[in-house]
Amino acid sequence: MKWKKFMMRTAILFSVIVFSTACVPTTEQYANSMNSVSNVLESSLITGRKAIEDALTKPKKRDLNNETAENLGNASISDEQNFEAVSSRETIESDAKRRKRQSAKYILIKPVEVPVRPRIRHLTPIQFAVSTKHPVGKRMYTRLNVSIGNVTKPCSKYQSDELAQFVFLKSGGPTFDSRGVDPDGDGYACDWDPAVYRNLKNN
């Protein structure tokens, strides 16, 4: 605020100088006017210099109550374990008020029962992958259609091999292949590969 006042006074003084230069008819009056302006300008410079020195040397007074309230929602790293940092900004009274405000915002979440997983009558692709060990292409189940043939058409109905394996297991696989997606009888529909889940289990 002091700095703004200083700048306003300086601007006014320069206006006075220009006005005086244009209107003073005699040398004596001009000299007196310039002396007056010089004195006022010097006083303003001293005031402005003092305001700057005060701003640089005197720390701003901190409102611990408001500052603490604002810091309650601060996501920065806490320095509450640093005694010097806390003691520089807190008193016993302000710390007690701060803790009281924090306690008022504390919400206790009551425990609830663990939700029961719905029962699935068929294996999921993950369960089937980790419960088997045979490689892709090894016949493990009997198929009525002896010809391995072309599985492109049946598999084209599914957006992914994972989905094809899920539907295959849900519809009776791996024992039965009612959809024609596992003609070789390895238990893996289309190009589905259980290696991904097996590797995760081993790691």
C-alpha positions in Angstrom: 0.0 0.0 0.0 2.9 2.4 0.9 4.5 1.6 -2.5 1.4 2.5 -4.4 1.1 5.8 -2.6 4.7 6.6 -3.4 4.1 5.9 -7.1 1.0 8.1 -7.1 2.8 11.0 -5.5 5.7 10.7 -7.9 3.3 10.9 -10.9 1.6 14.0 -9.4 5.0 15.7 -8.9 6.0 15.2 -12.5 2.7 16.6 -13.6 3.4 19.7 -11.4 6.8 20.1 -12.9 5.4 20.1 -16.5 2.6 22.5 -15.5 5.0 24.8 -13.6 7.4 24.9 -16.6 4.6 26.0 -18.9 3.0 28.6 -16.7 5.8 30.4 -14.7 6.5 33.7 -16.3 9.7 34.8 -14.4 13.0 33.2 -13.6 12.6 33.9 -9.9 9.2 32.3 -9.7 10.5 29.4 -11.7 13.4 28.9 -9.3 11.1 29.0 -6.3 8.7 26.5 -7.9 11.5 24.1 -8.7 12.9 24.3 -5.2 9.5 23.5 -3.8 9.1 20.6 -6.2 12.6 19.4 -5.3 11.8 19.4 -1.6 8.6 17.5 -2.1 10.2 15.0 -4.5 13.1 14.4 -2.0 10.6 13.8 0.8 8.7 11.3 -1.4 11.8 9.5 -2.3 12.7 9.1 1.3 9.2 7.8 2.1 9.4 5.4 -0.8 12.8 4.1 0.2 11.6 3.6 3.7 8.6 1.6 2.5 10.8 -0.6 0.4 13.2 -1.2 3.3 10.4 -2.0 5.7 8.9 -4.5 3.2 12.3 -6.2 2.8 13.4 -6.3 6.4 10.2 -6.7 8.4 8.5 -10.1 8.0 4.8 -10.1 7.4 2.8 -10.9 10.5 1.2 -14.3 10.2 -2.3 -15.2 11.2 -1.7 -18.7 12.7 -5.4 -19.5 13.1 -6.3 -18.7 9.5 -3.1 -20.2 8.1 -3.6 -23.4 10.0 -7.2 -23.7 8.8 -6.1 -23.3 5.2 -3.3 -25.9 5.6 -5.9 -28.5 6.7 -6.7 -29.1 3.1 -3.1 -28.8 1.8 -1.9 -31.8 -0.1 1.8 -31.0 0.3 4.2 -33.2 2.4 3.6 -32.7 6.1 6.3 -31.4 8.4 4.5 -32.2 11.6 7.4 -34.3 12.8 9.8 -31.4 12.5 9.9 -29.8 16.0 11.5 -26.6 14.8 9.1 -26.1 11.9 6.1 -26.6 14.1 7.3 -24.5 17.0 8.0 -21.6 14.7 4.4 -21.3 13.6 2.4 -22.9 16.4 1.7 -22.3 20.1 0.2 -24.7 22.5 -3.1 -22.9 22.2 -3.2 -22.7 18.4 -2.1 -26.3 18.1 -5.0 -27.4 20.4 -7.5 -25.4 18.3 -6.1 -27.0 15.1 -6.4 -30.5 16.5 -9.9 -29.7 17.6 -10.9 -28.6 14.1 -9.3 -31.8 12.7 -11.1 -34.0 15.1 -14.4 -32.4 14.1 -13.7 -33.3 10.5 -12.7 -36.9 11.3 -15.0 -39.5 9.9 -15.0 -43.1 11.2 -15.7 -45.6 8.6 -17.4 -48.7 10.1 -16.3 -52.1 8.7 -18.7 -54.0 6.6 -18.9 -57.7 5.7 -16.9 -58.9 2.8 -19.2 -59.3 -0.2 -19.8 -62.9 -1.2 -18.6 -63.7 -4.7 -21.4 -65.1 -6.8 -21.1 -68.8 -7.5 -20.2 -69.7 -11.1 -21.0 -73.2 -12.2 -18.3 -73.2 -14.8 -14.6 -72.4 -14.8 -13.4 -69.0 -15.9 -10.5 -68.8 -18.4 -8.1 -67.8 -15.6 -9.2 -70.7 -13.4 -8.9 -73.1 -16.2 -5.5 -71.8 -17.3 -3.9 -72.2 -13.8 -5.5 -75.6 -13.1 -4.1 -77.2 -16.3 -0.6 -77.8 -17.5 -0.8 -79.4 -20.9 0.4 -77.3 -23.9 -1.7 -75.9 -26.7 -2.4 -78.5 -29.4 -2.2 -81.6 -27.2 -5.4 -83.6 -27.3 -7.0 -84.1 -23.9 -10.7 -84.4 -24.7 -12.6 -86.6 -27.2 -14.2 -84.8 -30.0 -17.0 -86.3 -32.3 -15.8 -84.2 -35.2 -12.6 -86.0 -36.0 -11.6 -83.4 -38.6 -9.7 -80.5 -37.1 -10.9 -78.5 -40.1 -11.5 -74.8 -40.3 -12.4 -73.1 -37.1 -12.3 -69.6 -38.6 -16.1 -69.3 -39.0 -17.0 -70.4 -35.5 -14.3 -68.2 -34.0 -15.3 -65.2 -36.1 -18.4 -64.8 -33.9 -16.4 -63.7 -30.9 -14.6 -60.4 -30.5 -11.6 -62.0 -28.9 -10.1 -65.4 -28.1 -10.6 -64.7 -24.4 -14.3 -64.3 -25.0 -14.4 -67.5 -27.1 -12.8 -69.4 -24.3 -15.2 -68.0 -21.7 -18.2 -69.0 -23.8 -16.6 -72.4 -24.6 -16.2 -73.2 -20.9 -19.7 -71.9 -20.1 -21.4 -74.1 -22.7 -19.9 -77.4 -21.5 -16.2 -77.1 -22.3 -13.6 -78.4 -22.1 -15.4 -81.8 -22.0 -17.9 -80.9 -24.7 -17.4 -78.6 -27.7 -20.9 -77.7 -28.8 -19.8 -74.6 -30.7 -17.0 -76.2 -32.7 -14.3 -73.9 -31.4 -12.0 -76.7 -30.0 -11.8 -79.4 -32.7 -8.4 -80.6 -31.7 -9.6 -81.3 -28.1 -6.8 -79.5 -26.2 -9.4 -77.5 -24.2 -8.4 -74.2 -25.6 -10.9 -72.4 -27.9 -9.8 -70.8 -31.1 -6.3 -69.3 -30.6 -6.6 -68.8 -26.9 -3.3 -69.4 -25.0 -3.3 -70.1 -21.2 0.4 -69.2 -21.0 -0.3 -65.6 -20.0 -2.1 -66.5 -16.8 0.3 -69.4 -16.0 3.3 -67.0 -16.2 1.6 -64.6 -13.8 1.0 -67.4 -11.4 4.6 -68.5 -11.5 5.9 -64.9 -11.0 
